[in-house]
Amino acid sequence: MACKLELIRRIDEITYQESIRERKEKIKRKLQAEPGPDLARRIQKNLGIPHDLDAYLERIDSPLSRLQVYRPISEMLVRDTIRSVIESNVIASYSDATGAKFPLVISTSLVNRGSKQVFWDIVSPALKFEGLARNS
């Protein structure tokens, strides 16, 4: 089966480093305020998370604690992934359930130092905001 692959956007080094900074800031905000400031402090204390987030991330060996250079996912892995997704019938099931047709946008990342691939979004651009339109 031939898969047409069109690269729409690939993260560059500057954007990658900014995403790390933003992710750390989001974690800090959540640790300080959610689900409320007092409860957040108690949760942080009970979990043994120090105020120095960078030290904590280093202690748990988080990818956010290491100096990293962005390494794009290889085109071959993307093609193999798309082929596997198509052959799994998940797209046919998605199409049956939603009425969506191609194209689908698939977002994926490599984690665990590149040893595992994680999908965090598979969406039809045509239906992305469909739920919002129905509620208005």
Beta strands, then each sheet from edge to edge (+ up, - down):
strand 1: 105-111
strand 2: 116-123
sheet 1: 1+ 2-
end
